[in-house]
Amino acid sequence: MSTDTDRDLEAELESPRAGQSGIPIDAVCTGCGRVRVKRAEPEEMGQHPQIDPMALEATDCTSFKHVCHPCGSATWWNPVAVLTGLIESDGDEDEPRA
């Protein structure tokens, strides 16, 4: 069984399984208990669409639906942490290069 120190959060975020848009969230699947990085839009988590993701706390977010590949279906995910470090690095990639 892997531990959190064995996880590569950036690789999880880059995986198509994380989703294509939204805030990077570390979340636990309510079906199988697996913890993975997922992308979720603020509205999916009960937040205002214009919220600053850097000020967002996981405890303020509601569960959201996302695909769980081990479960084989869309299921509920409970936010564990807002991955602000991945928000910053994800934003850097969108900036034009000189």
C-alpha positions as CSV (number, residue, x, y, z in Angstrom):
1,M,0.0,0.0,0.0
2,S,1.4,3.4,-0.9
3,T,1.7,6.3,1.4
4,D,1.2,10.0,0.8
5,T,5.0,10.4,0.5
6,D,4.9,8.0,-2.4
7,R,2.5,10.1,-4.4
8,D,3.5,12.4,-7.3
9,L,0.8,15.0,-7.1
10,E,1.9,16.8,-10.2
11,A,1.7,13.6,-12.2
12,E,-1.7,12.9,-10.8
13,L,-2.9,16.4,-11.9
14,E,-1.5,15.9,-15.4
15,S,-3.3,12.6,-15.8
16,P,-6.5,12.7,-17.8
17,R,-8.2,10.9,-14.8
18,A,-7.9,14.2,-12.8
19,G,-10.2,16.0,-15.2
20,Q,-9.7,18.8,-17.7
21,S,-10.6,21.9,-15.9
22,G,-11.1,23.2,-12.4
23,I,-9.2,23.7,-9.2
24,P,-6.7,20.9,-8.2
25,I,-8.2,19.2,-5.1
26,D,-6.9,16.2,-3.2
27,A,-10.1,14.2,-2.6
28,V,-11.2,10.8,-1.3
29,C,-13.6,8.6,-3.2
30,T,-16.6,7.7,-1.0
31,G,-16.9,4.4,-2.8
32,C,-13.4,2.9,-2.4
33,G,-11.6,5.3,-0.2
34,R,-8.9,6.0,-2.7
35,V,-7.3,9.5,-2.4
36,R,-6.4,11.2,-5.7
37,V,-5.9,14.6,-7.3
38,K,-9.1,15.7,-9.1
39,R,-10.0,18.9,-10.8
40,A,-13.4,20.5,-9.7
41,E,-15.1,23.7,-10.6
42,P,-15.9,25.9,-7.6
43,E,-19.7,25.6,-8.3
44,E,-19.4,21.8,-8.1
45,M,-18.1,22.2,-4.5
46,G,-20.7,24.7,-3.4
47,Q,-18.5,27.8,-3.9
48,H,-19.0,31.1,-5.8
49,P,-17.6,30.7,-9.4
50,Q,-15.3,33.7,-8.9
51,I,-13.8,32.6,-5.6
52,D,-10.0,33.0,-5.3
53,P,-8.8,29.3,-5.2
54,M,-5.8,30.4,-3.2
55,A,-8.1,31.4,-0.3
56,L,-10.3,28.3,-0.6
57,E,-10.2,25.7,2.2
58,A,-11.2,22.1,1.7
59,T,-13.4,22.3,4.8
60,D,-15.5,25.0,3.1
61,C,-16.1,22.7,0.1
62,T,-18.9,20.2,-0.4
63,S,-18.5,16.8,-2.0
64,F,-18.5,16.7,-5.8
65,K,-19.1,14.0,-8.4
66,H,-16.2,12.7,-10.5
67,V,-15.2,9.5,-12.2
68,C,-13.5,6.9,-10.0
69,H,-11.7,4.4,-12.3
70,P,-11.3,1.7,-9.7
71,C,-15.0,1.9,-8.8
72,G,-15.8,2.0,-12.5
73,S,-18.4,4.9,-12.3
74,A,-19.0,8.5,-11.3
75,T,-19.0,8.7,-7.6
76,W,-18.8,11.3,-4.8
77,W,-15.4,12.7,-3.8
78,N,-14.8,14.5,-0.5
79,P,-12.2,17.3,-0.6
80,V,-9.3,16.7,1.7
81,A,-7.0,19.6,0.6
82,V,-6.9,22.4,-1.9
83,L,-3.6,22.0,-3.7
84,T,-2.4,25.6,-3.8
85,G,1.1,24.6,-4.9
86,L,-0.4,22.9,-7.9
87,I,-2.6,25.9,-8.6
88,E,0.5,28.1,-8.7
89,S,2.5,25.7,-11.0
90,D,-0.5,25.0,-13.2
91,G,-1.0,28.8,-13.7
92,D,2.7,29.2,-14.7
93,E,2.2,26.8,-17.6
94,D,-0.6,28.9,-19.1
95,E,1.6,32.1,-19.3
96,P,3.1,32.9,-22.7
97,R,6.8,32.2,-23.0
98,A,9.2,35.0,-24.0
